[in-house]
Amino acid sequence: MMRMRLPCLGRGSSVGGVSAAAAAAAVLRLRPGPSHTLAAWRLHSWVPAAADSRLAEITSAEDVPVPLCRRPPVHEEALAALMDWRAAVLQRIEAVGDAFESADGGPGRALLQREVTWALDDAVSAYRDARDGPWRPCNWQQLEAEVRTAQARRRQSGGGTAGAAPAPEDGWQVQLRAPVAELRALWQRRLEERVPFQYLLHAAHWREFVLSVGPGVLVPRPETEGMIEMAAAALDAAPALADAPWADLGTGSGALAVGLATLLARRRRGRWTQRQAGAAAPAGSSEQTEPAVWAVDLSPVAAAYAAANAAACAPPGAVRVVRGSWWAPLAHLRGRLGGVLTNPPYIPRAEMGALQQEVGAHEPHGALDGGPGPGLDSLEVICDGAGDMLVDGGYIAIETAGGEQAHRVRQLLDASGVFERAAVVDDCFGVGRFVEAFRRPR
């Protein structure tokens, strides 16, 4: 069987004529993330793809691993040791070449090389060029530039002759967030077991956030970032929706909940400013005493990650994480939700065995498996309940595998008779992946 992959994280993918797995299960190709000074976290529906004892350890937000880029830089090592490790791992990548990509659409040589640079950027905090000298803050790419400058200066001064500037490997030290031995072990797992890069660093860069991820949680894809822009457009069309609570169904790492809560906080501040300036108060508006976003997931592991990510990245108190299946934990919000975003499992079960190894062997199958046939099991439940849960004019956006599946979801919303303006929306790579609609007035 031809092996399939998820939507490409970093390059476009075509849905027409390919399987839903090829359109829905993404190669873990994240572009360089935002500034490492920012933080965030997120979770998804959960069934482990393979036994992993670490899953049992994640029972609360306090158990969630800290992303590498946020760890304290407590390890001091010789720069030479770090450079030797980098040279060795790049040599191993050259030996692997594009074998993973050829086998199942996994990462090629160029992506693996970029991952090494990103890992070093996350790990390096500072350097000094003398044992008793001051520490100079930097990331890896800045340090690499300093090394090249020092090497050029040394060549100009006569190489190893008396009075020449010392080579960077002669006495330079680096301050790291993980020791070289740990980096070596992580990259052994990356190349031998094909563990997702984001799992190894416990970090996924998504929008302006750094989300904590690990086994039991789906790595958030860049395509999904577009759902926040879709919600923003819906709020432009109906600003009063910002005053109502929203929901993220199947929140996983909490990425959508965090992004949505941040958006709603900005919109609510803007509307509060208008009211303070004397503008007419919007109908039904009141001081917000409940969470802006309710984040729902059945998985205890996902709930822990989502809570940790919300605490780190969302406005205080803006996200409430609740465990349960889809609409069940939100019965008290019936008819009150201003909007719903959801990225549910949608890969047809028959295509699950065709995923690239990073996905099929490591990511939670419960966050991917859409059920038999066209993979609509979760999508149908969400569409069936949405009309009862939303306010009049309320908004829903659903991520799908794209192609025919997206059009079937749009038809489900149309057939319900309670939605209008149902449409398929392209993702950032031009794939018709999302379905959106507005609740008709009752």
Residue pairs with C-beta under 8 A, 6 or more apart in sequence:
1 353
1 354
2 354
3 103
3 104
3 105
3 354
3 355
3 356
4 18
4 19
4 21
4 22
4 25
4 104
4 105
4 351
4 354
4 355
4 356
5 21
5 22
5 25
5 26
5 27
5 104
5 105
5 106
5 355
5 356
5 359
6 21
6 24
6 25
6 26
6 27
6 221
6 355
6 356
6 359
7 13
7 23
7 24
7 25
7 26
7 221
7 223
7 402
7 427
7 429
7 431
7 433
8 26
8 27
8 29
8 429
9 26
9 27
9 28
9 29
9 30
9 31
9 221
9 222
9 223
10 27
10 29
10 30
10 31
10 111
10 222
11 29
11 429
12 429
12 430
12 431
13 22
13 23
13 429
13 431
14 431
15 22
15 23
15 401
15 402
15 403
15 431
15 432
15 433
16 403
18 403
19 348
19 351
19 354
20 346
20 347
20 348
20 351
20 370
20 374
20 375
20 401
20 402
20 403
20 405
21 347
21 348
21 351
21 352
21 354
21 355
21 401
22 105
23 401
23 402
23 403
23 431
23 433
24 346
24 347
24 368
24 400
24 401
24 402
25 347
25 355
25 356
25 359
25 360
25 368
26 221
26 223
26 359
27 105
27 106
27 107
27 356
27 358
27 359
28 107
28 196
28 197
28 198
28 219
28 358
28 359
29 107
29 111
30 197
30 198
30 204
30 205
30 206
30 219
30 222
31 205
31 222
32 114
32 118
32 121
32 205
33 118
33 203
33 204
33 205
33 206
33 210
34 205
34 207
34 208
34 209
34 210
36 69
36 70
36 121
36 122
36 139
36 210
38 208
38 209
38 210
38 313
39 67
39 70
39 209
39 210
39 312
39 313
40 206
40 208
40 209
40 210
40 211
40 212
40 254
40 255
40 258
40 309
40 312
40 313
40 314
41 64
41 209
41 211
41 212
41 253
41 254
41 258
41 305
41 306
41 308
41 309
41 310
41 311
41 312
41 313
42 204
42 206
42 211
42 212
42 213
42 217
42 220
42 251
42 252
42 253
42 254
42 255
42 256
42 257
42 258
42 305
42 306
42 309
43 217
43 251
43 252
43 253
43 254
43 295
43 297
43 299
43 301
43 302
43 303
43 304
43 305
43 306
43 309
44 217
44 218
44 250
44 251
44 252
44 253
44 297
44 299
44 302
44 343
44 364
44 367
45 218
45 250
45 252
45 297
45 298
45 299
45 302
45 344
45 345
45 364
45 366
45 367
45 378
46 216
46 217
46 297
46 298
46 299
46 300
46 301
46 302
46 364
46 366
46 367
47 299
47 364
47 365
47 366
47 367
47 369
48 55
48 215
48 216
48 364
48 365
49 360
49 361
49 362
49 363
49 364
49 365
50 361
50 362
52 215
52 216
54 214
54 215
55 215
55 216
55 301
57 63
58 64
58 214
58 216
58 300
58 301
58 304
58 305
59 300
59 304
60 304
60 307
61 304
61 305
61 307
61 308
61 311
62 308
63 304
64 212
64 214
64 304
64 305
64 308
64 309
65 202
65 212
65 214
66 202
66 212
67 122
67 201
67 202
67 203
67 210
67 211
67 212
68 119
68 122
68 123
68 177
68 178
68 201
68 202
68 203
69 121
69 122
69 177
69 201
69 203
69 210
70 203
70 210
71 177
71 178
72 177
73 125
73 126
73 175
73 176
73 177
74 177
75 175
75 176
75 177
75 178
75 179
76 173
76 174
76 175
76 176
77 173
77 174
77 176
77 179
77 180
78 169
78 172
78 173
78 174
79 127
79 143
79 147
79 168
79 169
79 172
79 173
79 174
80 169
80 172
81 180
82 120
82 124
82 174
82 176
82 180
83 147
83 169
85 180
85 183
85 184
86 116
86 120
89 116
89 184
89 187
89 191
90 113
90 116
92 187
92 191
93 109
93 112
93 113
93 116
93 191
94 109
96 109
96 112
96 191
97 108
97 109
98 108
98 109
100 106
100 107
100 108
100 112
100 194
100 356
100 357
101 107
101 108
103 357
104 355
104 356
104 357
105 356
106 194
106 356
106 357
106 358
107 115
107 197
107 358
112 190
112 191
115 190
115 197
116 187
117 140
117 141
118 197
118 201
119 183
119 186
119 187
119 197
119 200
119 201
120 139
120 140
121 139
121 140
121 141
122 177
122 201
122 203
123 140
123 176
123 177
123 178
123 183
124 138
124 139
124 140
124 143
124 174
124 175
124 176
124 177
125 137
125 138
125 174
125 175
125 176
125 177
126 135
126 136
126 137
126 138
126 174
126 175
127 135
127 136
127 138
127 143
127 146
127 172
127 173
127 174
127 175
128 134
128 135
128 136
128 172
128 173
129 150
129 166
129 168
129 171
129 172
130 171
131 171
131 173
135 175
138 146
143 174
146 168
147 168
147 172
150 165
150 167
150 168
151 167
151 168
153 165
154 164
154 165
154 166
154 167
157 163
157 164
157 165
158 164
178 186
186 200
186 201
187 200
189 195
189 200
190 197
190 200
193 361
194 357
194 358
194 361
194 362
195 358
195 362
196 219
196 358
196 359
196 362
196 363
198 204
198 213
198 219
199 213
199 214
199 215
199 219
199 362
202 212
202 213
202 214
203 210
203 211
203 212
203 213
204 210
204 211
204 213
204 219
204 220
204 253
204 255
205 211
206 220
206 222
206 224
206 225
206 255
206 259
207 225
207 228
207 255
207 259
209 255
209 258
209 259
209 309
209 313
211 220
211 253
211 254
211 255
211 258
211 309
211 313
212 253
212 305
212 308
212 309
212 312
213 219
213 220
213 253
213 305
214 305
215 362
215 364
216 299
216 301
216 302
216 305
216 364
217 252
217 253
217 301
217 302
217 305
217 364
217 367
218 252
218 253
218 363
218 364
218 367
218 368
219 253
219 363
220 252
220 253
220 255
222 428
223 399
223 427
223 428
223 429
223 431
223 433
224 255
224 256
224 343
224 399
225 259
225 428
226 425
226 427
226 428
226 434
227 256
227 259
227 341
227 343
227 397
227 399
227 434
228 256
228 259
228 260
228 263
230 397
230 425
230 434
230 436
231 246
231 260
231 263
231 339
231 341
231 395
231 397
232 263
234 241
234 339
234 395
234 397
234 436
234 438
235 241
235 242
235 263
235 267
238 393
238 395
238 438
239 267
239 271
239 282
240 282
240 283
240 284
240 285
240 338
241 338
241 339
241 391
241 393
241 394
241 395
242 264
242 267
242 268
242 271
242 338
243 268
243 271
243 282
243 284
243 285
243 286
243 288
243 338
244 284
244 336
244 337
244 338
244 339
244 391
244 394
245 290
245 291
245 292
245 293
245 294
245 333
245 336
245 337
245 338
246 260
246 264
246 292
246 293
246 294
246 337
246 338
246 339
246 340
246 341
247 293
247 294
247 295
247 296
247 330
247 333
247 337
247 339
247 340
247 341
247 389
248 254
248 256
248 257
248 260
248 293
248 294
248 295
248 296
248 340
248 341
248 342
249 296
249 326
249 327
249 340
249 341
249 342
249 344
249 382
250 296
250 297
250 326
250 342
250 343
250 344
250 345
250 367
250 378
251 257
251 295
251 296
251 297
251 302
251 306
251 321
252 297
252 302
252 305
252 306
252 343
252 367
253 302
253 305
253 306
253 309
254 295
254 305
254 306
254 307
254 309
254 310
254 314
254 319
254 321
255 309
256 341
256 342
256 343
257 293
257 295
257 306
257 310
257 314
257 319
257 321
258 309
258 310
258 313
258 314
258 319
260 292
260 293
260 341
261 291
261 292
261 293
261 310
261 314
261 315
261 318
261 319
262 313
262 314
262 315
262 318
264 292
264 293
264 318
265 292
265 315
265 318
268 288
268 292
271 282
271 285
275 281
275 285
290 320
291 317
291 318
291 319
291 320
292 315
292 318
292 319
293 314
293 318
293 319
293 320
294 319
294 320
294 322
294 329
294 330
294 333
295 306
295 310
295 319
295 320
295 321
295 322
296 321
296 322
296 323
296 324
296 326
296 329
296 330
297 303
297 306
297 321
297 323
298 323
298 324
298 325
298 366
299 323
299 364
299 366
300 323
302 367
303 321
303 322
303 323
306 319
306 321
307 321
310 318
310 319
310 321
322 329
322 330
323 329
326 344
326 378
326 381
326 382
326 385
327 381
327 382
327 385
327 389
330 337
330 389
333 389
334 388
334 389
335 388
335 389
335 390
335 391
336 389
336 391
337 389
337 390
337 391
337 394
338 390
338 391
338 394
338 395
339 390
339 394
339 395
339 396
339 397
340 382
340 386
340 389
340 390
340 394
340 395
340 396
340 397
341 396
341 397
342 382
342 396
342 397
342 398
342 399
343 398
343 399
344 370
344 378
344 379
344 382
344 398
344 399
345 366
345 367
345 368
345 369
345 370
345 371
345 375
345 377
345 378
346 370
346 375
346 376
346 378
346 379
346 399
346 400
346 401
346 405
347 355
347 368
347 369
347 370
347 375
347 401
348 370
348 371
348 372
348 373
348 374
348 375
348 401
349 369
349 370
349 371
349 372
349 375
350 372
351 375
352 360
352 365
352 368
352 369
353 360
354 360
355 368
359 368
369 375
370 376
370 377
370 378
370 379
370 401
371 377
371 378
374 404
374 405
374 408
375 401
375 405
376 405
376 408
376 409
376 412
379 398
379 400
379 405
379 409
379 412
380 412
382 398
383 398
383 409
383 412
383 413
383 416
384 416
386 396
386 413
386 416
386 419
386 439
387 416
387 418
387 419
387 439
390 396
390 439
391 439
392 439
392 440
392 441
392 442
393 438
393 439
393 441
394 438
394 439
395 436
395 437
395 438
395 439
396 413
396 419
396 436
396 437
396 438
396 439
397 425
397 434
397 435
397 436
398 409
398 434
398 435
398 436
399 433
399 434
400 406
400 409
400 433
400 434
400 435
401 433
402 427
402 431
402 432
402 433
403 431
403 432
406 424
406 432
406 433
406 434
406 435
407 424
407 432
409 435
410 422
410 423
410 424
410 435
410 437
413 419
413 422
413 435
413 437
414 422
417 440
418 439
418 440
419 437
419 438
419 439
419 440
420 437
420 438
420 439
420 440
421 436
421 437
421 438
422 435
422 436
422 437
423 435
423 436
423 437
424 432
424 434
424 435
425 432
425 433
425 434
425 435
425 436
426 432
426 433
426 434
427 433
427 434
